[in-house]
Amino acid sequence: MAGPGHLALVGVTASGKSALAAALSDARPEAELVSMDSMAVYRHMDLGTAKPTPDEQARRRYHLLDLVDPAEEFTVRQFQEAARRSLADIEQRHRRALLVGGTGLYLRAVVDDLDLPGRWPEVARCLESEARDVGVPALHARLASLDPTAAARIDPANGRRVVRALEVTIGAGRPFSSFGPGLAHYGPTVFALVGIPFDAGAVDQAIEQRLRRLMDEGLLDEVRRLAARPGGLSRTARQALGYRELLGHLEQGVALDAAVEEAVRRTRAFARRQWAWFRRDPRITWLDHSGDMAPQLLEKWDVAVSTVVRGRGEAAAVGD
């Protein structure tokens, strides 16, 4: 998908990724920021996704923001294709990409160039109906007969994953397990991976402070405007942190204080799932958060870029 010299900065929500990435971009003008956020792709979902402000976007080059209307569904595969185009454009202009974000699957789709299956909505709807009628274990038994490898990897009670595996197996006409080695495999990648360690206390506090600040800045009004748009929000967009809870307030009469508290709770739980996801990846080099992380990140960036320059020089010498 991409040549070497790019770097990915990972970490949980509210860990300071955006500020750290902005500092690197200011220090290294060749760095262009590529969002790995599954919700920042939606136009008009600005406050709740902590999207860079218009002023920030005017100062730095960002990619993969505001790609689709919030009424549309946007799949991992579509995101991967958009990322390929952005990375090709960055390389063509002799720039380097700094991938920034906490949506683990989207990041893996890019850095590992995952072989992602398509979607077959009609097949999925039939399977979801069948799951309600006969139960998920029956569908898991069916998956075991069609794709034993996938069935062995999936909890028989996990209806979403069972349905998805069957959807792909039936729709694509090939086993779900045939699409790459799976997320448990961490193979070589041309991206250097750097992470911000998880500090539970600091992140929990930052999550609450950020949400309170966003409420003061008009997050509720943003959600109200989005819900009133033609088409409203897609099923995916409605699940965004903060948006789902405030939609509960607007559409179902949930008390505003309760909705905000639930958004804080859910975001904190999400941060812990992110950490569990990232800490499994042995390729990530973790920064030392006891000191200033900006110089550490700059050092990692310079090493990644100098490796490319050195490699080009060696290739030229061989050619001579």
N, C-alpha and C positions, 0 to 999 in steps of 0.2 A: 504493500500500500504506500509506504513512504520510505525515504532514504534515512540514513542515520543522522544524528545531530539534533534530534528533537527530544524534548524532555516533558515528562508528565508530573504534575504536582497533585498529589492526592491527600485527602484528609476528610474528616467528618464535617457535617454542616456546622457553621459558626466557629470553625477552628482557626480562621484567619487566612484561608487560602487566597481569597481575592486580593486582600491588601498586600500579601507577600508577592503575588504574581504581578500586581501593578508596580511594585517597587523594582522588580527585576526588569520589567518592560521599560521603565523610566531609565534604568541604568544601562540597558542593552537595547538600543533602538531596533536591532534586527529581530528582536523577539516579537512575535505576534501571538495573541492570546486566543486559544481555541476552547470554547466552553464545552464541558462534558456534563452538562446539566440537562436532564430529560425534560424539565419544565421551562427552562429559559428559551426553548425553541418556539414558544407560543407568544405571538404578538399581544401586547396590551397587558400581559401578566408580568408586571414590572416590579412592584414593591415586594410582593410575596415571594418572588424568586430571587430577591436581592440582586437583580440585574444591574449591570453598570449604568450609571446615569448618562443622559445625553452628553453632558460635559466630559465625562470619563471616556465615552466612546469617541468623542471628537479628538481626544488627546492620544488615544492608543488604538491599535488595530485589533478588533475583536471579530471572531468568527462563530458561526452556528448559534446566533441569537436571532429571534424574531423570524423564524422560517415559515411558520404556518399560522393560520387563524385558530383561535382557541376552540372553535367548534369542530375542528378536524382531529381525527386520530393521527398519530405519528408514531411509527413503529421503530424498533431498534434498527431494523434493516434500512429504513429510510434515513435514519440518522447516520448510519455507517456510510452510506453512499454520499451523503452531504459532506461528511468528514473527509472522505477520499478526495472530493473535488476541492475542498479548502486546502488540504495538505499539498495537493498537486499545484495549486495556485501559489501557495507560499514558497514552495521549492523553485518554481519557475522564476520567481522574482528574487531568488537567492536569499530568502529570509529563513528563519527558523521558528518552529512552532513550540509554544509552551501550552500543553494541554492542562486545563484546570477544571476540577469538578469532583463531585462526590457520588455520581451515579455509577456504581460499580460495573454493571453490565454494559453500559454504553462505553465506558472506558475500555473494558476488555474487548469489546467489538472492534475498537479502533486499534489498540496497541497490539492485539493478537490477530487482527484481521480474521475474525471468526467467520466460519462458514455458516451463515444464518439462514434458516428455512423461511419460506414465505408464510402468508396467512391464507386460510381458507375459511372465511366467515360462515358459510352455509354448513360446512362440515362441523365446525365448532358448535354452532347452534344446535345441530342435531345431537351431538355428543352431550352437550349440557342438558338437553331435555332428557336424554337417555340416563344420565347420571341421576337426575331427579326421580326417574321412574324405577330404576333397578339398583341404584346405589353406586358409589364410586368404586368399592371393591370389585364389583362385577366388571367395570370398565378396566380396572387394573389387570384382571385376569385375561381380558381380551387383549390388552397391550402385551402381556406376557407371552401370548401365543404368536403375536405379530413381530414383536421386538423384545426378546428376552433380556437383552443388555440394558435397554432403557428401563424396563420394568424393574430390574434389579437395583437400579440407581434411584428410583422414585418411591417415596413412602406411599403405600396403598391408600392412605387416608387423605393424601394431598390432591384434592379434586382438580385444582387449577392445573397442576403439572401433569396429571394423568390425562386430562382432556387435551392439553396442548400437545403432548407426545403422540396421542392417537390422531389428533387433527393433522399433524405433519406426516405421520406414517401413512395415513389414508390419502391425504391430499397430494403429497409429493410422490406417492407410490414407491417410497424407499424408507427404510427404518429411520426413526428419529435419531437413534444413536449413531447413524452414519454421518451426521453433520459435525465432523470434527471430533477431537478427543474429549470434549467436555470442559467445563469450567474448573474442574479439579486438576487440570493439566496446566502447568506454568512453563511454557517453552521459551526459547530464545525470542527476543524482540529487539527491533532497532531503536526502540524508545528507552531512554534512561528514566527510571521510575524513582521519584523522591516523595517522601511522605512526612506529614506533620503528625507526631504522636498524639494519642488521645489523652487528654487531661479531663477526666469526667467532671470534676468540680468546676473548672473554668468554662467548659463547654455548656454545662447545665445553666450556669449563670448567664453566659452570653446568649443562649437561646431565648431565655425569658426577657432579657433586656432588649434584644433585637425585636422580638415580637411586640413588646410594649411600645417601642419606638415606632415601628411600622404602623401600629394602630393610630398613634398620634399623627403620623404623616398621611393617613387616609387609606389604609388597607381595606377597611370595610367598604368605603365608597368605591374602591377599585373592584372589589368582588361584586358589589351591587351593579355596577355598570356592565361588567362582563356577563352576569346572569341575565341582564335585560337585552343583550345583543341578539340579533336574529341568529337562531341556532344555539344560543347559549354557550355552554362549555361542553366539550366532548367528555366521554366517560373517563378518559385518561386525565384530561386537564382538571376534572372535578376532584381527583384524588390528591392534588398537590397539597403539600403541607400548609396549613393555615386556611387555604381556600375551602377545603371540605368542611371544616368546622364552622367557618363563617357562613357558608351556604346553609348549614344546618340552622343557624340563627335566622337567616333571611327567609328560608323556605319552610322550615318546620317549627319555628318559634322557640328554639333553644335559647335560653338566657345568654346574653352576650358575654357576661363574665364566665359562665360555664364553658362557652364555646372557646374563649381565649385560653382558659386553663387546659382544656382538652387538646388544643393545638400545641401548647407547651409540652404537655405530657407525651403526645404522639411524636413530636419532633425529637425529644430526648431519647425516646425508644428507637427512633430511626437512626440517630447518631450511633447508638450502640450496635445496631445491625451493620451500619457502615464499617465500624471499627472491626467487627468480627469478619467482615468480608475482606478488608484490606490487609489485616494482619496475617491472613493465610498466604499472601503472595510473597514468596521468598525473594523476589527480584527487587522489592522496594527497599531503598536506603532511607532510613529514618533520620530526620534532622534532630538536633539536640535542642529541645524547647526550653532548656534551662538558661539559654543565652539568646542572643540576637540571631534569628534564623535567616534574615535577609542575606548577610555575607555568606552563610553556608550554602544557600540556594544559588547565589551568584557563582560560587566556586564550582558547584555541580554543573551549572550551565556552561561555564567556560571550558570545563573538562570535556563535556559532550561535544561542543563546537570544535575545540582544538583537535579532537580525535578525527573529526571529518576532514579538517584542513590538513592534518598530518597525513591522513590516508590518501588524500588527493595528491599531495606532494610526492609521496612514495610511488604512486601510480604513474605520475609524470616522469619520475626518474627512470622507472622501468621502461617507459615508452621511449625515452631518449636513448 
